């Protein structure tokens, strides 16, 4: 690589906040290994599926306050 960790750190700190966030995300993902990216991809697919179902009207959402009321413990 040729760059010391301190040089890399200093270079990273000169980036914009958005660039640093993306770099941090990429570095953390590299620690998780390939199975993590498969899990992330599966969740992304699931999220898209659920959004499509809501937007198409296939499923109807329940307001959060209604859900919380239903499962609120009696006092």
PyMOL Python script that loads the backbone (N, CA, C, O; Angstrom):
from pymol import cmd

cmd.read_pdbstr("""\
ATOM      1  N   UNK A   1       0.838  -1.186   0.000  1.00  0.00           N
ATOM      2  CA  UNK A   1       0.000   0.000   0.000  1.00  0.00           C
ATOM      3  C   UNK A   1       0.880   1.245   0.000  1.00  0.00           C
ATOM      4  O   UNK A   1       0.615   2.176  -0.761  1.00  0.00           O
ATOM      5  N   UNK A   2       1.919   1.289   0.831  1.00  0.00           N
ATOM      6  CA  UNK A   2       2.812   2.415   0.797  1.00  0.00           C
ATOM      7  C   UNK A   2       2.433   3.573   1.704  1.00  0.00           C
ATOM      8  O   UNK A   2       3.282   4.416   1.993  1.00  0.00           O
ATOM      9  N   UNK A   3       1.203   3.647   2.157  1.00  0.00           N
ATOM     10  CA  UNK A   3       0.759   4.727   3.038  1.00  0.00           C
ATOM     11  C   UNK A   3       0.660   4.210   4.460  1.00  0.00           C
ATOM     12  O   UNK A   3       0.146   3.118   4.703  1.00  0.00           O
ATOM     13  N   UNK A   4       1.158   5.005   5.398  1.00  0.00           N
ATOM     14  CA  UNK A   4       1.028   4.617   6.798  1.00  0.00           C
ATOM     15  C   UNK A   4      -0.418   4.835   7.238  1.00  0.00           C
ATOM     16  O   UNK A   4      -1.141   5.620   6.626  1.00  0.00           O
ATOM     17  N   UNK A   5      -0.841   4.144   8.297  1.00  0.00           N
ATOM     18  CA  UNK A   5      -2.203   4.373   8.805  1.00  0.00           C
ATOM     19  C   UNK A   5      -2.457   5.846   9.131  1.00  0.00           C
ATOM     20  O   UNK A   5      -3.570   6.338   8.949  1.00  0.00           O
ATOM     21  N   UNK A   6      -1.436   6.543   9.608  1.00  0.00           N
ATOM     22  CA  UNK A   6      -1.599   7.955   9.936  1.00  0.00           C
ATOM     23  C   UNK A   6      -1.821   8.787   8.679  1.00  0.00           C
ATOM     24  O   UNK A   6      -2.615   9.726   8.696  1.00  0.00           O
ATOM     25  N   UNK A   7      -1.133   8.457   7.593  1.00  0.00           N
ATOM     26  CA  UNK A   7      -1.325   9.165   6.327  1.00  0.00           C
ATOM     27  C   UNK A   7      -2.723   8.917   5.770  1.00  0.00           C
ATOM     28  O   UNK A   7      -3.377   9.830   5.266  1.00  0.00           O
ATOM     29  N   UNK A   8      -3.161   7.684   5.868  1.00  0.00           N
ATOM     30  CA  UNK A   8      -4.506   7.336   5.399  1.00  0.00           C
ATOM     31  C   UNK A   8      -5.549   8.081   6.225  1.00  0.00           C
ATOM     32  O   UNK A   8      -6.510   8.628   5.684  1.00  0.00           O
ATOM     33  N   UNK A   9      -5.346   8.097   7.547  1.00  0.00           N
ATOM     34  CA  UNK A   9      -6.270   8.806   8.443  1.00  0.00           C
ATOM     35  C   UNK A   9      -6.345  10.283   8.080  1.00  0.00           C
ATOM     36  O   UNK A   9      -7.437  10.838   7.961  1.00  0.00           O
ATOM     37  N   UNK A  10      -5.197  10.919   7.903  1.00  0.00           N
ATOM     38  CA  UNK A  10      -5.170  12.337   7.560  1.00  0.00           C
ATOM     39  C   UNK A  10      -5.846  12.607   6.222  1.00  0.00           C
ATOM     40  O   UNK A  10      -6.560  13.599   6.071  1.00  0.00           O
ATOM     41  N   UNK A  11      -5.620  11.723   5.252  1.00  0.00           N
ATOM     42  CA  UNK A  11      -6.268  11.880   3.944  1.00  0.00           C
ATOM     43  C   UNK A  11      -7.780  11.747   4.088  1.00  0.00           C
ATOM     44  O   UNK A  11      -8.538  12.503   3.481  1.00  0.00           O
ATOM     45  N   UNK A  12      -8.212  10.781   4.897  1.00  0.00           N
ATOM     46  CA  UNK A  12      -9.648  10.578   5.095  1.00  0.00           C
ATOM     47  C   UNK A  12     -10.279  11.790   5.767  1.00  0.00           C
ATOM     48  O   UNK A  12     -11.388  12.188   5.411  1.00  0.00           O
ATOM     49  N   UNK A  13      -9.585  12.378   6.731  1.00  0.00           N
ATOM     50  CA  UNK A  13     -10.137  13.528   7.441  1.00  0.00           C
ATOM     51  C   UNK A  13     -10.234  14.766   6.568  1.00  0.00           C
ATOM     52  O   UNK A  13     -10.940  15.714   6.912  1.00  0.00           O
ATOM     53  N   UNK A  14      -9.533  14.767   5.440  1.00  0.00           N
ATOM     54  CA  UNK A  14      -9.644  15.910   4.532  1.00  0.00           C
ATOM     55  C   UNK A  14     -10.830  15.768   3.572  1.00  0.00           C
ATOM     56  O   UNK A  14     -11.118  16.686   2.803  1.00  0.00           O
ATOM     57  N   UNK A  15     -11.510  14.631   3.612  1.00  0.00           N
ATOM     58  CA  UNK A  15     -12.659  14.387   2.739  1.00  0.00           C
ATOM     59  C   UNK A  15     -13.901  15.091   3.286  1.00  0.00           C
ATOM     60  O   UNK A  15     -13.941  15.513   4.442  1.00  0.00           O
ATOM     61  N   UNK A  16     -14.905  15.203   2.427  1.00  0.00           N
ATOM     62  CA  UNK A  16     -16.194  15.737   2.878  1.00  0.00           C
ATOM     63  C   UNK A  16     -16.841  14.728   3.814  1.00  0.00           C
ATOM     64  O   UNK A  16     -16.449  13.561   3.845  1.00  0.00           O
ATOM     65  N   UNK A  17     -17.815  15.171   4.564  1.00  0.00           N
ATOM     66  CA  UNK A  17     -18.530  14.278   5.480  1.00  0.00           C
ATOM     67  C   UNK A  17     -19.161  13.115   4.716  1.00  0.00           C
ATOM     68  O   UNK A  17     -19.135  11.975   5.180  1.00  0.00           O
ATOM     69  N   UNK A  18     -19.721  13.403   3.554  1.00  0.00           N
ATOM     70  CA  UNK A  18     -20.348  12.349   2.749  1.00  0.00           C
ATOM     71  C   UNK A  18     -19.309  11.322   2.292  1.00  0.00           C
ATOM     72  O   UNK A  18     -19.563  10.118   2.334  1.00  0.00           O
ATOM     73  N   UNK A  19     -18.157  11.794   1.860  1.00  0.00           N
ATOM     74  CA  UNK A  19     -17.095  10.877   1.421  1.00  0.00           C
ATOM     75  C   UNK A  19     -16.587  10.032   2.592  1.00  0.00           C
ATOM     76  O   UNK A  19     -16.343   8.835   2.436  1.00  0.00           O
ATOM     77  N   UNK A  20     -16.431  10.651   3.757  1.00  0.00           N
ATOM     78  CA  UNK A  20     -15.981   9.904   4.941  1.00  0.00           C
ATOM     79  C   UNK A  20     -17.000   8.861   5.353  1.00  0.00           C
ATOM     80  O   UNK A  20     -16.631   7.753   5.742  1.00  0.00           O
ATOM     81  N   UNK A  21     -18.281   9.202   5.274  1.00  0.00           N
ATOM     82  CA  UNK A  21     -19.330   8.256   5.634  1.00  0.00           C
ATOM     83  C   UNK A  21     -19.294   7.045   4.704  1.00  0.00           C
ATOM     84  O   UNK A  21     -19.404   5.905   5.158  1.00  0.00           O
ATOM     85  N   UNK A  22     -19.141   7.291   3.414  1.00  0.00           N
ATOM     86  CA  UNK A  22     -19.072   6.192   2.445  1.00  0.00           C
ATOM     87  C   UNK A  22     -17.832   5.343   2.695  1.00  0.00           C
ATOM     88  O   UNK A  22     -17.900   4.115   2.638  1.00  0.00           O
ATOM     89  N   UNK A  23     -16.699   5.986   2.971  1.00  0.00           N
ATOM     90  CA  UNK A  23     -15.465   5.251   3.265  1.00  0.00           C
ATOM     91  C   UNK A  23     -15.637   4.398   4.516  1.00  0.00           C
ATOM     92  O   UNK A  23     -15.234   3.234   4.535  1.00  0.00           O
ATOM     93  N   UNK A  24     -16.228   4.966   5.554  1.00  0.00           N
ATOM     94  CA  UNK A  24     -16.457   4.223   6.794  1.00  0.00           C
ATOM     95  C   UNK A  24     -17.365   3.022   6.542  1.00  0.00           C
ATOM     96  O   UNK A  24     -17.112   1.929   7.047  1.00  0.00           O
ATOM     97  N   UNK A  25     -18.415   3.229   5.763  1.00  0.00           N
ATOM     98  CA  UNK A  25     -19.327   2.137   5.421  1.00  0.00           C
ATOM     99  C   UNK A  25     -18.583   1.020   4.683  1.00  0.00           C
ATOM    100  O   UNK A  25     -18.760  -0.160   4.987  1.00  0.00           O
ATOM    101  N   UNK A  26     -17.751   1.404   3.711  1.00  0.00           N
ATOM    102  CA  UNK A  26     -16.990   0.422   2.949  1.00  0.00           C
ATOM    103  C   UNK A  26     -15.988  -0.328   3.827  1.00  0.00           C
ATOM    104  O   UNK A  26     -15.823  -1.540   3.689  1.00  0.00           O
ATOM    105  N   UNK A  27     -15.321   0.394   4.728  1.00  0.00           N
ATOM    106  CA  UNK A  27     -14.351  -0.252   5.608  1.00  0.00           C
ATOM    107  C   UNK A  27     -15.032  -1.223   6.564  1.00  0.00           C
ATOM    108  O   UNK A  27     -14.543  -2.331   6.784  1.00  0.00           O
ATOM    109  N   UNK A  28     -16.159  -0.807   7.131  1.00  0.00           N
ATOM    110  CA  UNK A  28     -16.893  -1.702   8.031  1.00  0.00           C
ATOM    111  C   UNK A  28     -17.407  -2.931   7.296  1.00  0.00           C
ATOM    112  O   UNK A  28     -17.357  -4.041   7.826  1.00  0.00           O
ATOM    113  N   UNK A  29     -17.894  -2.741   6.094  1.00  0.00           N
ATOM    114  CA  UNK A  29     -18.392  -3.873   5.298  1.00  0.00           C
ATOM    115  C   UNK A  29     -17.263  -4.850   4.997  1.00  0.00           C
ATOM    116  O   UNK A  29     -17.490  -6.057   4.928  1.00  0.00           O
ATOM    117  N   UNK A  30     -16.048  -4.338   4.816  1.00  0.00           N
ATOM    118  CA  UNK A  30     -14.926  -5.225   4.506  1.00  0.00           C
ATOM    119  C   UNK A  30     -14.577  -6.118   5.690  1.00  0.00           C
ATOM    120  O   UNK A  30     -13.978  -7.178   5.509  1.00  0.00           O
ATOM    121  N   UNK A  31     -14.944  -5.704   6.893  1.00  0.00           N
ATOM    122  CA  UNK A  31     -14.686  -6.514   8.082  1.00  0.00           C
ATOM    123  C   UNK A  31     -15.704  -7.626   8.245  1.00  0.00           C
ATOM    124  O   UNK A  31     -15.421  -8.647   8.873  1.00  0.00           O
ATOM    125  N   UNK A  32     -16.880  -7.436   7.685  1.00  0.00           N
ATOM    126  CA  UNK A  32     -17.968  -8.397   7.846  1.00  0.00           C
ATOM    127  C   UNK A  32     -17.832  -9.607   6.944  1.00  0.00           C
ATOM    128  O   UNK A  32     -18.380 -10.664   7.257  1.00  0.00           O
ATOM    129  N   UNK A  33     -17.128  -9.491   5.851  1.00  0.00           N
ATOM    130  CA  UNK A  33     -16.972 -10.607   4.931  1.00  0.00           C
ATOM    131  C   UNK A  33     -18.111 -10.702   3.945  1.00  0.00           C
ATOM    132  O   UNK A  33     -19.084  -9.953   4.035  1.00  0.00           O
ATOM    133  N   UNK A  34     -17.994 -11.624   2.998  1.00  0.00           N
ATOM    134  CA  UNK A  34     -18.983 -11.727   1.921  1.00  0.00           C
ATOM    135  C   UNK A  34     -20.378 -12.113   2.396  1.00  0.00           C
ATOM    136  O   UNK A  34     -21.366 -11.701   1.788  1.00  0.00           O
ATOM    137  N   UNK A  35     -20.481 -12.892   3.465  1.00  0.00           N
ATOM    138  CA  UNK A  35     -21.817 -13.297   3.917  1.00  0.00           C
ATOM    139  C   UNK A  35     -22.641 -12.105   4.366  1.00  0.00           C
ATOM    140  O   UNK A  35     -23.865 -12.124   4.238  1.00  0.00           O
ATOM    141  N   UNK A  36     -22.004 -11.075   4.886  1.00  0.00           N
ATOM    142  CA  UNK A  36     -22.731  -9.877   5.311  1.00  0.00           C
ATOM    143  C   UNK A  36     -23.347  -9.170   4.106  1.00  0.00           C
ATOM    144  O   UNK A  36     -24.478  -8.689   4.172  1.00  0.00           O
ATOM    145  N   UNK A  37     -22.598  -9.109   3.006  1.00  0.00           N
ATOM    146  CA  UNK A  37     -23.146  -8.437   1.830  1.00  0.00           C
ATOM    147  C   UNK A  37     -24.335  -9.213   1.274  1.00  0.00           C
ATOM    148  O   UNK A  37     -25.250  -8.623   0.700  1.00  0.00           O
ATOM    149  N   UNK A  38     -24.324 -10.528   1.442  1.00  0.00           N
ATOM    150  CA  UNK A  38     -25.468 -11.338   1.005  1.00  0.00           C
ATOM    151  C   UNK A  38     -26.690 -11.043   1.868  1.00  0.00           C
ATOM    152  O   UNK A  38     -27.809 -10.964   1.363  1.00  0.00           O
ATOM    153  N   UNK A  39     -26.473 -10.884   3.155  1.00  0.00           N
ATOM    154  CA  UNK A  39     -27.568 -10.552   4.070  1.00  0.00           C
ATOM    155  C   UNK A  39     -28.115  -9.166   3.736  1.00  0.00           C
ATOM    156  O   UNK A  39     -29.329  -8.969   3.680  1.00  0.00           O
ATOM    157  N   UNK A  40     -27.214  -8.208   3.514  1.00  0.00           N
ATOM    158  CA  UNK A  40     -27.650  -6.854   3.154  1.00  0.00           C
ATOM    159  C   UNK A  40     -28.455  -6.867   1.855  1.00  0.00           C
ATOM    160  O   UNK A  40     -29.468  -6.176   1.746  1.00  0.00           O
ATOM    161  N   UNK A  41     -28.010  -7.646   0.876  1.00  0.00           N
ATOM    162  CA  UNK A  41     -28.726  -7.733  -0.404  1.00  0.00           C
ATOM    163  C   UNK A  41     -30.108  -8.344  -0.201  1.00  0.00           C
ATOM    164  O   UNK A  41     -31.086  -7.889  -0.794  1.00  0.00           O
ATOM    165  N   UNK A  42     -30.187  -9.374   0.637  1.00  0.00           N
ATOM    166  CA  UNK A  42     -31.481 -10.015   0.899  1.00  0.00           C
ATOM    167  C   UNK A  42     -32.436  -9.030   1.578  1.00  0.00           C
ATOM    168  O   UNK A  42     -33.617  -8.977   1.237  1.00  0.00           O
ATOM    169  N   UNK A  43     -31.927  -8.251   2.539  1.00  0.00           N
ATOM    170  CA  UNK A  43     -32.771  -7.254   3.206  1.00  0.00           C
ATOM    171  C   UNK A  43     -33.215  -6.172   2.235  1.00  0.00           C
ATOM    172  O   UNK A  43     -34.360  -5.723   2.287  1.00  0.00           O
ATOM    173  N   UNK A  44     -32.323  -5.751   1.353  1.00  0.00           N
ATOM    174  CA  UNK A  44     -32.682  -4.733   0.355  1.00  0.00           C
ATOM    175  C   UNK A  44     -33.812  -5.246  -0.527  1.00  0.00           C
ATOM    176  O   UNK A  44     -34.747  -4.507  -0.835  1.00  0.00           O
ATOM    177  N   UNK A  45     -33.728  -6.516  -0.938  1.00  0.00           N
ATOM    178  CA  UNK A  45     -34.795  -7.118  -1.744  1.00  0.00           C
ATOM    179  C   UNK A  45     -36.114  -7.151  -0.976  1.00  0.00           C
ATOM    180  O   UNK A  45     -37.173  -6.846  -1.524  1.00  0.00           O
ATOM    181  N   UNK A  46     -36.034  -7.524   0.301  1.00  0.00           N
ATOM    182  CA  UNK A  46     -37.239  -7.601   1.137  1.00  0.00           C
ATOM    183  C   UNK A  46     -37.872  -6.222   1.303  1.00  0.00           C
ATOM    184  O   UNK A  46     -39.093  -6.084   1.225  1.00  0.00           O
ATOM    185  N   UNK A  47     -37.062  -5.222   1.528  1.00  0.00           N
ATOM    186  CA  UNK A  47     -37.568  -3.856   1.677  1.00  0.00           C
ATOM    187  C   UNK A  47     -38.270  -3.405   0.401  1.00  0.00           C
ATOM    188  O   UNK A  47     -39.359  -2.833   0.454  1.00  0.00           O
ATOM    189  N   UNK A  48     -37.644  -3.665  -0.745  1.00  0.00           N
ATOM    190  CA  UNK A  48     -38.253  -3.300  -2.028  1.00  0.00           C
ATOM    191  C   UNK A  48     -39.588  -4.018  -2.225  1.00  0.00           C
ATOM    192  O   UNK A  48     -40.557  -3.422  -2.695  1.00  0.00           O
ATOM    193  N   UNK A  49     -39.632  -5.305  -1.861  1.00  0.00           N
ATOM    194  CA  UNK A  49     -40.868  -6.077  -1.989  1.00  0.00           C
ATOM    195  C   UNK A  49     -41.974  -5.464  -1.140  1.00  0.00           C
ATOM    196  O   UNK A  49     -43.109  -5.316  -1.594  1.00  0.00           O
ATOM    197  N   UNK A  50     -41.635  -5.112   0.088  1.00  0.00           N
ATOM    198  CA  UNK A  50     -42.637  -4.538   0.985  1.00  0.00           C
ATOM    199  C   UNK A  50     -43.110  -3.169   0.503  1.00  0.00           C
ATOM    200  O   UNK A  50     -44.297  -2.854   0.586  1.00  0.00           O
ATOM    201  N   UNK A  51     -42.185  -2.361   0.003  1.00  0.00           N
ATOM    202  CA  UNK A  51     -42.570  -1.054  -0.540  1.00  0.00           C
ATOM    203  C   UNK A  51     -43.512  -1.239  -1.719  1.00  0.00           C
ATOM    204  O   UNK A  51     -44.529  -0.552  -1.816  1.00  0.00           O
ATOM    205  N   UNK A  52     -43.184  -2.157  -2.610  1.00  0.00           N
ATOM    206  CA  UNK A  52     -44.036  -2.431  -3.771  1.00  0.00           C
ATOM    207  C   UNK A  52     -45.433  -2.857  -3.338  1.00  0.00           C
ATOM    208  O   UNK A  52     -46.426  -2.418  -3.920  1.00  0.00           O
ATOM    209  N   UNK A  53     -45.516  -3.721  -2.307  1.00  0.00           N
ATOM    210  CA  UNK A  53     -46.820  -4.174  -1.822  1.00  0.00           C
ATOM    211  C   UNK A  53     -47.639  -3.015  -1.255  1.00  0.00           C
ATOM    212  O   UNK A  53     -48.849  -2.945  -1.469  1.00  0.00           O
ATOM    213  N   UNK A  54     -46.980  -2.108  -0.535  1.00  0.00           N
ATOM    214  CA  UNK A  54     -47.691  -0.957   0.030  1.00  0.00           C
ATOM    215  C   UNK A  54     -48.156  -0.021  -1.082  1.00  0.00           C
ATOM    216  O   UNK A  54     -49.301   0.432  -1.079  1.00  0.00           O
ATOM    217  N   UNK A  55     -47.270   0.266  -2.031  1.00  0.00           N
ATOM    218  CA  UNK A  55     -47.607   1.204  -3.095  1.00  0.00           C
ATOM    219  C   UNK A  55     -48.680   0.659  -4.039  1.00  0.00           C
ATOM    220  O   UNK A  55     -49.473   1.428  -4.584  1.00  0.00           O
ATOM    221  N   UNK A  56     -48.710  -0.651  -4.233  1.00  0.00           N
ATOM    222  CA  UNK A  56     -49.702  -1.243  -5.124  1.00  0.00           C
ATOM    223  C   UNK A  56     -51.050  -1.435  -4.437  1.00  0.00           C
ATOM    224  O   UNK A  56     -52.053  -1.705  -5.098  1.00  0.00           O
ATOM    225  N   UNK A  57     -51.077  -1.297  -3.118  1.00  0.00           N
ATOM    226  CA  UNK A  57     -52.310  -1.502  -2.379  1.00  0.00           C
ATOM    227  C   UNK A  57     -52.550  -2.957  -2.014  1.00  0.00           C
ATOM    228  O   UNK A  57     -53.600  -3.292  -1.466  1.00  0.00           O
ATOM    229  N   UNK A  58     -51.594  -3.821  -2.309  1.00  0.00           N
ATOM    230  CA  UNK A  58     -51.732  -5.243  -1.997  1.00  0.00           C
ATOM    231  C   UNK A  58     -51.843  -5.458  -0.486  1.00  0.00           C
ATOM    232  O   UNK A  58     -52.565  -6.343  -0.026  1.00  0.00           O
ATOM    233  N   UNK A  59     -51.126  -4.647   0.266  1.00  0.00           N
ATOM    234  CA  UNK A  59     -51.243  -4.689   1.724  1.00  0.00           C
ATOM    235  C   UNK A  59     -51.546  -3.284   2.222  1.00  0.00           C
ATOM    236  O   UNK A  59     -51.201  -2.295   1.575  1.00  0.00           O
ATOM    237  N   UNK A  60     -52.193  -3.209   3.372  1.00  0.00           N
ATOM    238  CA  UNK A  60     -52.557  -1.925   3.956  1.00  0.00           C
ATOM    239  C   UNK A  60     -51.804  -1.778   5.268  1.00  0.00           C
ATOM    240  O   UNK A  60     -51.781  -2.693   6.091  1.00  0.00           O
ATOM    241  N   UNK A  61     -51.196  -0.629   5.452  1.00  0.00           N
ATOM    242  CA  UNK A  61     -50.469  -0.366   6.689  1.00  0.00           C
ATOM    243  C   UNK A  61     -51.409  -0.113   7.851  1.00  0.00           C
ATOM    244  O   UNK A  61     -52.575   0.235   7.667  1.00  0.00           O
ATOM    245  N   UNK A  62     -50.884  -0.293   9.040  1.00  0.00           N
ATOM    246  CA  UNK A  62     -51.630  -0.017  10.270  1.00  0.00           C
ATOM    247  C   UNK A  62     -50.907   1.130  10.967  1.00  0.00           C
ATOM    248  O   UNK A  62     -49.696   1.051  11.173  1.00  0.00           O
ATOM    249  N   UNK A  63     -51.617   2.192  11.333  1.00  0.00           N
ATOM    250  CA  UNK A  63     -50.972   3.308  12.021  1.00  0.00           C
ATOM    251  C   UNK A  63     -50.267   2.841  13.293  1.00  0.00           C
ATOM    252  O   UNK A  63     -50.785   1.996  14.023  1.00  0.00           O
ATOM    253  N   UNK A  64     -49.094   3.391  13.551  1.00  0.00           N
ATOM    254  CA  UNK A  64     -48.277   2.971  14.688  1.00  0.00           C
ATOM    255  C   UNK A  64     -49.030   3.101  16.004  1.00  0.00           C
ATOM    256  O   UNK A  64     -48.931   2.216  16.854  1.00  0.00           O
ATOM    257  N   UNK A  65     -49.793   4.202  16.195  1.00  0.00           N
ATOM    258  CA  UNK A  65     -50.492   4.367  17.471  1.00  0.00           C
ATOM    259  C   UNK A  65     -51.512   3.262  17.690  1.00  0.00           C
ATOM    260  O   UNK A  65     -51.758   2.859  18.827  1.00  0.00           O
ATOM    261  N   UNK A  66     -52.105   2.772  16.614  1.00  0.00           N
ATOM    262  CA  UNK A  66     -53.060   1.662  16.725  1.00  0.00           C
ATOM    263  C   UNK A  66     -52.346   0.375  17.150  1.00  0.00           C
ATOM    264  O   UNK A  66     -52.845  -0.367  17.997  1.00  0.00           O
ATOM    265  N   UNK A  67     -51.198   0.120  16.570  1.00  0.00           N
ATOM    266  CA  UNK A  67     -50.412  -1.069  16.927  1.00  0.00           C
ATOM    267  C   UNK A  67     -49.984  -0.992  18.387  1.00  0.00           C
ATOM    268  O   UNK A  67     -50.109  -1.970  19.125  1.00  0.00           O
ATOM    269  N   UNK A  68     -49.477   0.173  18.808  1.00  0.00           N
ATOM    270  CA  UNK A  68     -49.024   0.323  20.191  1.00  0.00           C
ATOM    271  C   UNK A  68     -50.169   0.170  21.176  1.00  0.00           C
ATOM    272  O   UNK A  68     -50.002  -0.434  22.236  1.00  0.00           O
ATOM    273  N   UNK A  69     -51.332   0.710  20.835  1.00  0.00           N
ATOM    274  CA  UNK A  69     -52.504   0.564  21.705  1.00  0.00           C
ATOM    275  C   UNK A  69     -52.873  -0.900  21.870  1.00  0.00           C
ATOM    276  O   UNK A  69     -53.193  -1.352  22.969  1.00  0.00           O
ATOM    277  N   UNK A  70     -52.823  -1.639  20.762  1.00  0.00           N
ATOM    278  CA  UNK A  70     -53.209  -3.048  20.779  1.00  0.00           C
ATOM    279  C   UNK A  70     -52.315  -3.859  21.715  1.00  0.00           C
ATOM    280  O   UNK A  70     -52.784  -4.774  22.392  1.00  0.00           O
ATOM    281  N   UNK A  71     -51.034  -3.521  21.749  1.00  0.00           N
ATOM    282  CA  UNK A  71     -50.088  -4.315  22.523  1.00  0.00           C
ATOM    283  C   UNK A  71     -49.623  -3.645  23.815  1.00  0.00           C
ATOM    284  O   UNK A  71     -48.671  -4.098  24.450  1.00  0.00           O
ATOM    285  N   UNK A  72     -50.295  -2.577  24.193  1.00  0.00           N
ATOM    286  CA  UNK A  72     -49.954  -1.880  25.422  1.00  0.00           C
ATOM    287  C   UNK A  72     -50.350  -2.751  26.604  1.00  0.00           C
ATOM    288  O   UNK A  72     -51.415  -3.367  26.619  1.00  0.00           O
ATOM    289  N   UNK A  73     -49.473  -2.786  27.582  1.00  0.00           N
ATOM    290  CA  UNK A  73     -49.766  -3.581  28.789  1.00  0.00           C
ATOM    291  C   UNK A  73     -50.816  -2.865  29.634  1.00  0.00           C
ATOM    292  O   UNK A  73     -50.791  -1.641  29.771  1.00  0.00           O
ATOM    293  N   UNK A  74     -51.724  -3.632  30.189  1.00  0.00           N
ATOM    294  CA  UNK A  74     -52.719  -3.005  31.081  1.00  0.00           C
ATOM    295  C   UNK A  74     -52.023  -2.468  32.331  1.00  0.00           C
ATOM    296  O   UNK A  74     -51.068  -3.067  32.826  1.00  0.00           O
ATOM    297  N   UNK A  75     -52.510  -1.341  32.832  1.00  0.00           N
ATOM    298  CA  UNK A  75     -51.886  -0.728  34.010  1.00  0.00           C
ATOM    299  C   UNK A  75     -52.570  -1.134  35.264  1.00  0.00           C
ATOM    300  O   UNK A  75     -52.173  -0.710  36.349  1.00  0.00           O
TER     301      UNK A  75
END
""", "prot")
cmd.dss("prot")
cmd.show_as("cartoon", "prot")
cmd.util.cbc("prot")
cmd.orient("prot")
